[in-house]
């Protein structure tokens, strides 16, 4: 489709519904231009996959707010349509991680530079006019440092921040390994 920004694509499903993908492009064009594309294309579904930075997060919240007012449903990551509890925060932002495997050369350079290139942060949001989330869920916003006795997380549960402390005592080694591997966005 002519007129799409690099990093965007438009798919028409077999049922004729339009799906608009933003792949690391809404952060480049800004929310006003992204919303103009959405208005001009009038998609049924929208997927944003953007850099997981706190700099872009306020822009994603602005887009989210407008899309909700225009009748879109948020499918991911928010458990409800209520206001985001991180609105206005300068230290917290909602993001997820994608786990990737790099070439051995990149792995070695990452180790030397002491940079984690296996867990890459991203901001993913999915919206739909026709689909609705069936069961609200909770999302891990921040994994706090593990202590000798517990795992601690800040969780967005029904669009309210909650602090969870899971005690290690009584947990199997396998359960502890699973909990220690939990990343923001889970």
The 8 nearest C-alpha neighbors of each residue, nearest first, counted from 0:
[[1, 2, 3, 9, 8, 10, 7, 4],
 [2, 0, 3, 4, 8, 9, 5, 7],
 [1, 3, 0, 4, 36, 5, 7, 40],
 [4, 2, 1, 7, 5, 0, 8, 36],
 [3, 5, 7, 6, 2, 24, 8, 28],
 [6, 4, 7, 3, 24, 8, 22, 23],
 [5, 7, 22, 24, 4, 21, 23, 8],
 [8, 6, 21, 20, 5, 4, 22, 3],
 [7, 9, 20, 19, 10, 6, 3, 21],
 [8, 10, 19, 18, 20, 11, 17, 7],
 [11, 9, 18, 17, 12, 19, 8, 20],
 [10, 12, 17, 16, 15, 18, 13, 9],
 [11, 13, 15, 16, 14, 10, 17, 18],
 [14, 12, 15, 11, 16, 17, 10, 18],
 [13, 15, 12, 16, 11, 17, 43, 10],
 [16, 14, 12, 13, 11, 17, 10, 43],
 [17, 15, 12, 11, 14, 43, 18, 42],
 [16, 18, 11, 42, 43, 10, 12, 44],
 [19, 17, 44, 10, 42, 45, 9, 43],
 [18, 20, 9, 45, 8, 42, 44, 46],
 [21, 19, 46, 8, 7, 45, 47, 22],
 [20, 22, 7, 47, 24, 48, 46, 6],
 [23, 21, 6, 48, 24, 7, 49, 20],
 [24, 22, 49, 48, 25, 26, 6, 21],
 [23, 25, 27, 26, 22, 6, 21, 28],
 [26, 24, 28, 27, 29, 33, 23, 21],
 [25, 27, 24, 29, 28, 55, 23, 49],
 [28, 26, 24, 25, 29, 23, 30, 33],
 [27, 29, 25, 26, 32, 24, 33, 30],
 [30, 28, 26, 25, 31, 27, 32, 33],
 [29, 31, 33, 32, 58, 34, 62, 25],
 [32, 30, 34, 33, 29, 35, 28, 62],
 [31, 33, 35, 34, 30, 29, 28, 36],
 [34, 32, 30, 36, 35, 31, 25, 29],
 [33, 35, 37, 31, 36, 32, 30, 38],
 [34, 36, 32, 38, 37, 33, 39, 31],
 [37, 35, 39, 33, 34, 38, 40, 32],
 [36, 38, 34, 40, 35, 41, 39, 33],
 [37, 39, 35, 41, 36, 40, 34, 42],
 [40, 38, 36, 37, 41, 35, 34, 42],
 [39, 41, 37, 42, 38, 36, 19, 17],
 [42, 40, 38, 37, 39, 43, 17, 36],
 [43, 41, 17, 44, 18, 40, 19, 37],
 [42, 44, 17, 128, 127, 16, 18, 41],
 [43, 45, 127, 18, 42, 126, 19, 128],
 [46, 44, 19, 126, 18, 125, 20, 127],
 [47, 45, 125, 20, 124, 21, 19, 126],
 [46, 48, 21, 124, 123, 49, 20, 22],
 [49, 47, 123, 22, 122, 23, 21, 46],
 [48, 50, 23, 122, 121, 47, 22, 51],
 [51, 49, 121, 52, 122, 23, 120, 48],
 [121, 52, 50, 120, 122, 94, 49, 53],
 [53, 51, 54, 55, 50, 56, 121, 120],
 [52, 54, 56, 55, 92, 51, 91, 57],
 [55, 53, 52, 56, 57, 58, 51, 89],
 [56, 54, 58, 53, 52, 57, 26, 59],
 [55, 57, 59, 53, 58, 54, 92, 60],
 [58, 56, 60, 59, 55, 61, 54, 86],
 [59, 57, 61, 56, 60, 55, 30, 62],
 [58, 60, 56, 62, 61, 57, 63, 55],
 [59, 61, 63, 57, 58, 62, 64, 56],
 [60, 62, 58, 64, 59, 63, 57, 65],
 [61, 63, 59, 65, 60, 64, 30, 66],
 [64, 62, 60, 66, 61, 65, 59, 67],
 [63, 65, 61, 67, 62, 66, 60, 68],
 [64, 66, 68, 62, 67, 63, 69, 61],
 [67, 65, 69, 63, 68, 71, 64, 62],
 [66, 68, 71, 64, 70, 69, 65, 63],
 [67, 69, 65, 66, 70, 64, 71, 63],
 [70, 68, 66, 67, 71, 65, 64, 128],
 [71, 69, 67, 68, 128, 66, 72, 127],
 [70, 72, 128, 67, 127, 66, 69, 126],
 [73, 71, 127, 126, 128, 131, 74, 67],
 [72, 74, 126, 75, 125, 71, 127, 77],
 [73, 75, 125, 132, 126, 72, 76, 131],
 [76, 74, 125, 77, 124, 73, 126, 123],
 [75, 77, 124, 74, 78, 123, 138, 125],
 [78, 76, 75, 79, 73, 74, 158, 80],
 [77, 79, 135, 136, 157, 137, 158, 76],
 [80, 78, 81, 77, 157, 158, 135, 73],
 [79, 81, 82, 73, 77, 78, 67, 72],
 [82, 80, 79, 158, 83, 157, 78, 77],
 [81, 83, 84, 80, 158, 86, 64, 79],
 [82, 84, 85, 86, 158, 81, 60, 159],
 [83, 85, 86, 159, 158, 82, 160, 155],
 [84, 86, 83, 88, 87, 92, 91, 93],
 [87, 85, 83, 84, 88, 60, 57, 82],
 [86, 88, 85, 89, 57, 84, 91, 90],
 [89, 87, 85, 86, 90, 91, 92, 84],
 [88, 90, 91, 87, 53, 92, 85, 86],
 [89, 91, 88, 92, 53, 85, 87, 54],
 [92, 90, 88, 89, 85, 93, 53, 140],
 [91, 93, 53, 56, 94, 85, 90, 88],
 [92, 94, 140, 91, 95, 122, 56, 184],
 [95, 93, 122, 51, 121, 184, 92, 120],
 [94, 96, 184, 121, 183, 120, 122, 97],
 [97, 95, 120, 119, 118, 121, 98, 184],
 [96, 98, 119, 118, 99, 120, 95, 121],
 [97, 99, 118, 117, 96, 119, 100, 116],
 [100, 98, 117, 97, 101, 118, 119, 116],
 [101, 99, 117, 102, 98, 106, 116, 103],
 [100, 102, 106, 105, 103, 99, 117, 116],
 [101, 103, 105, 104, 106, 100, 107, 99],
 [102, 104, 106, 105, 107, 101, 108, 100],
 [105, 103, 107, 106, 102, 108, 101, 109],
 [104, 106, 108, 102, 107, 103, 101, 109],
 [107, 105, 103, 109, 104, 108, 101, 102],
 [106, 108, 110, 104, 109, 105, 103, 111],
 [109, 107, 111, 105, 110, 106, 112, 104],
 [110, 108, 114, 112, 106, 107, 111, 113],
 [109, 111, 113, 107, 108, 112, 106, 114],
 [110, 112, 108, 113, 109, 107, 114, 106],
 [113, 111, 109, 114, 110, 108, 107, 115],
 [114, 112, 110, 111, 109, 115, 108, 116],
 [115, 113, 109, 112, 116, 110, 111, 108],
 [114, 116, 117, 118, 109, 113, 119, 110],
 [115, 117, 118, 114, 119, 109, 106, 101],
 [118, 116, 99, 98, 115, 100, 119, 101],
 [119, 117, 98, 97, 116, 96, 115, 99],
 [118, 120, 96, 97, 117, 116, 98, 121],
 [121, 119, 96, 51, 95, 97, 94, 118],
 [51, 122, 120, 50, 95, 49, 94, 96],
 [121, 123, 51, 94, 49, 50, 48, 95],
 [122, 124, 48, 47, 121, 49, 125, 76],
 [125, 123, 47, 75, 46, 76, 122, 126],
 [124, 126, 46, 75, 74, 45, 73, 47],
 [127, 125, 73, 45, 72, 74, 44, 71],
 [128, 126, 44, 72, 71, 130, 129, 43],
 [127, 129, 71, 43, 72, 130, 44, 70],
 [128, 130, 127, 131, 43, 72, 44, 71],
 [131, 129, 127, 128, 132, 72, 74, 126],
 [132, 130, 72, 133, 74, 129, 127, 73],
 [131, 133, 74, 134, 135, 130, 73, 72],
 [132, 134, 131, 135, 74, 130, 136, 78],
 [135, 133, 132, 136, 78, 131, 79, 137],
 [136, 134, 78, 79, 133, 157, 132, 137],
 [137, 135, 78, 134, 138, 156, 157, 77],
 [136, 138, 156, 155, 78, 157, 154, 139],
 [137, 139, 155, 154, 185, 184, 140, 156],
 [140, 138, 154, 184, 183, 185, 141, 153],
 [141, 139, 183, 154, 153, 93, 184, 138],
 [140, 142, 153, 183, 152, 139, 143, 154],
 [143, 141, 152, 183, 151, 182, 153, 144],
 [142, 144, 151, 152, 141, 145, 150, 153],
 [145, 143, 146, 142, 151, 150, 152, 149],
 [144, 146, 150, 149, 143, 151, 147, 179],
 [147, 145, 149, 148, 144, 150, 151, 143],
 [146, 148, 149, 145, 167, 150, 166, 144],
 [149, 147, 146, 167, 166, 168, 150, 145],
 [150, 148, 166, 167, 146, 165, 147, 145],
 [149, 151, 145, 165, 164, 146, 166, 152],
 [152, 150, 164, 143, 163, 165, 142, 149],
 [151, 153, 142, 163, 143, 141, 162, 154],
 [152, 154, 162, 141, 140, 161, 139, 163],
 [153, 155, 139, 161, 140, 138, 160, 156],
 [156, 154, 160, 138, 159, 158, 137, 139],
 [155, 157, 137, 159, 158, 154, 160, 138],
 [156, 158, 78, 159, 79, 155, 137, 135],
 [159, 157, 156, 155, 83, 84, 81, 79],
 [160, 158, 156, 155, 157, 84, 161, 83],
 [161, 159, 155, 154, 156, 84, 153, 158],
 [160, 162, 154, 153, 155, 159, 163, 156],
 [161, 163, 153, 152, 154, 164, 160, 151],
 [164, 162, 152, 151, 153, 165, 161, 154],
 [163, 165, 151, 150, 166, 149, 152, 162],
 [166, 164, 150, 149, 151, 163, 167, 152],
 [165, 167, 149, 168, 148, 164, 150, 170],
 [168, 166, 149, 170, 148, 169, 165, 175],
 [167, 169, 166, 170, 148, 149, 171, 165],
 [168, 170, 167, 171, 166, 172, 175, 174],
 [171, 169, 167, 168, 174, 175, 172, 166],
 [170, 172, 174, 173, 175, 169, 167, 176],
 [171, 173, 175, 174, 176, 170, 177, 167],
 [174, 172, 176, 171, 175, 177, 170, 178],
 [173, 175, 177, 171, 176, 172, 170, 178],
 [174, 176, 172, 178, 173, 177, 179, 171],
 [177, 175, 173, 179, 174, 178, 172, 180],
 [176, 178, 174, 180, 175, 179, 173, 181],
 [179, 177, 175, 181, 180, 176, 174, 150],
 [178, 180, 176, 177, 181, 175, 150, 145],
 [179, 181, 177, 178, 176, 182, 175, 142],
 [182, 180, 178, 179, 185, 177, 183, 142],
 [183, 181, 185, 184, 180, 142, 96, 139],
 [184, 182, 139, 140, 141, 95, 185, 142],
 [183, 185, 95, 139, 138, 94, 140, 182],
 [184, 139, 183, 138, 182, 181, 95, 140]]
